[in-house]
Amino acid sequence: MMNELTIIQEIASLPPEIQRQVADYVAFLKERYPNPTAVAYAPIPLREEPFIGMWRGREEMKDSTEWVRNLRRREWERQK
């Protein structure tokens, strides 16, 4: 059985018109035999994402700018 790279190389070696026919045939097959495991993606509103608010109430995060500044300073000092 051919691997994906070999199939791609074989198709690429065909004349352009035949490549279009291959693409049309693949589209036909996908329509005729839909993927039963494909799941429709339903985006979750950002406010409902579990990570939103995960640091709420953390005392060290009251001033997030200062927290990041201190974190960077500690990391950069450690690398010297």
N, C-alpha and C positions, 0 to 999 in steps of 0.2 A: 504494500500500500504506500502511496506517495505521501510525503509529509507536506505541510502547508507551504514551506518555502519552495519545494520542488514544483508544486502546482502553480504557484505564482510565477515562477521562472518559465514554466511551460506556457502559460497563458501569455506572458510578456513576449515570448518568441513568435507568437502568431501574428499574422497581418492584422492591422487595425479593424477591418470589417469583421473578421472572425472574433476578435476580442469583444466587440460590441455584441455579437451573437452569444458569446459565452455569458456576458453580463446580463443580457436579456433572459437567457435560460435560467441563470441563478435567481433572477427576480421572479420568474415564473414558478420555480421550485419553492421559493420562500412563501409565495402566495398560496400555492397548492398545499404545502405541508407546513403550516405555521408551527412555531416552536411552542410546545405545550408548557414548557417551564418558564417561558418569558412572563415576567410580572410587570404590570403597568406601574410606573413610578408616580407616586402621589407625594409631592413635596410637603413637608411638615412646616407649618408657619414657624418662623424663627422664635417667637415667644414661647412656643410649645417644646422647643428642643430641651432635652434634659440638662444640658450644660449651662443654660441661662440661669444666672443667679446662684451658681454653685458656691461662690465665695462670699455670698451675702452674709453679713454678720461677722466676717473675719476681721478682727481688730487691726491686724497689720495691713489690711487692704483699704482702710478708710481713705488714705491718700495713695492711690495706685501709682501716680507719677513718682512719688518719693520712694515707694516700694521698688519699682523698676530701677530707679537710679541707684539705690543701695545694692540691689542684686547685681547690676552691671559692675559697680565699683568692686564688690567682693570677688566677682569672677575675674576681672581684669587684674586685680592685685595678686590673685593666686597664680596667675600665669607668668609673673615676672620672675 
